[in-house]
């Protein structure tokens, strides 16, 4: 008897997107950083590394490593102004992730 592969309405790219964003959100510090950026964006407060270091107490290099992972996933976008990099939450990517995760979980 041959086992058939399960049929899914998700494309390979969608599954890769789920994996990439899940990996980015798999660390509690990254979740806290992302949530903080979202809250600051909501109040129109700019956020850069020095703000995150002051808020969370981690070293600048630790913050940068975590933020890079969030940027690569697409959850955060950046804007350079002089010597500072400001972070902005990409809510569209977050909503796409939620939608894909719901479709993924339907069996």
C-alpha positions in Angstrom: 0.0 0.0 0.0 1.4 3.4 -1.0 1.2 6.3 1.4 -0.1 9.4 -0.3 1.3 12.8 0.6 -1.2 15.0 2.3 -2.9 17.6 0.1 -2.5 21.1 1.3 -3.6 24.5 -0.1 -0.3 26.0 1.0 2.5 26.6 -1.5 6.1 25.8 -0.6 6.8 29.5 -0.3 4.0 29.8 2.3 5.4 27.0 4.4 8.8 28.6 4.2 7.3 31.9 5.4 5.7 30.2 8.3 9.0 28.6 9.2 11.0 31.8 8.9 8.7 33.9 11.0 8.2 31.1 13.6 11.9 30.8 14.0 12.2 34.6 14.5 9.4 34.5 17.1 10.7 31.4 18.9 12.8 33.4 21.4 11.2 35.2 24.3 13.5 38.2 24.0 12.6 38.6 20.3 8.9 38.5 21.2 9.4 41.1 23.8 11.4 43.3 21.5 8.9 43.0 18.7 6.0 43.7 21.1 7.8 46.8 22.4 8.4 48.1 18.9 4.7 47.6 18.0 3.6 49.5 21.1 6.0 52.3 20.4 4.9 52.5 16.8 1.3 52.7 18.0 2.1 55.8 19.9 4.2 57.2 17.1 7.4 56.9 19.3 10.5 56.2 17.3 12.6 53.3 18.5 16.3 52.7 17.9 18.9 50.4 19.5 19.8 52.7 22.3 16.2 52.8 23.3 16.0 49.0 23.3 19.2 48.8 25.4 17.8 51.2 27.9 14.4 49.5 28.1 15.6 45.8 28.3 19.1 46.1 29.8 20.8 43.8 27.3 24.0 44.7 25.5 23.8 46.6 22.2 25.3 43.6 20.4 22.7 41.2 21.9 19.8 43.6 20.9 21.3 43.9 17.4 21.5 40.1 16.9 17.9 39.7 17.9 16.7 42.6 15.8 18.5 41.2 12.8 16.6 38.0 13.1 13.3 40.0 13.2 14.4 42.1 10.2 15.3 39.0 8.1 11.9 37.5 8.8 10.2 40.7 7.6 8.5 41.4 10.9 10.5 44.6 11.3 11.6 47.3 8.8 14.3 49.8 9.4 15.0 53.4 8.4 18.4 55.0 8.7 18.6 58.6 10.0 22.1 60.0 10.6 23.9 57.4 12.8 20.7 55.8 14.1 18.6 52.9 12.7 14.9 53.2 13.6 12.7 50.1 13.8 9.1 49.8 12.5 6.8 46.8 13.0 5.5 45.4 9.7 2.0 44.4 10.8 1.2 43.2 7.2 3.8 40.4 7.6 2.4 39.5 11.0 -1.1 39.3 9.7 0.0 37.2 6.8 1.8 34.8 9.2 -1.3 34.5 11.3 -3.4 33.8 8.2 -1.0 31.2 6.9 -0.6 29.5 10.4 -4.4 29.2 10.5 -4.5 27.6 7.1 -1.6 25.3 8.1 -3.4 24.1 11.2 -6.6 23.1 9.4 -6.5 19.4 8.7 
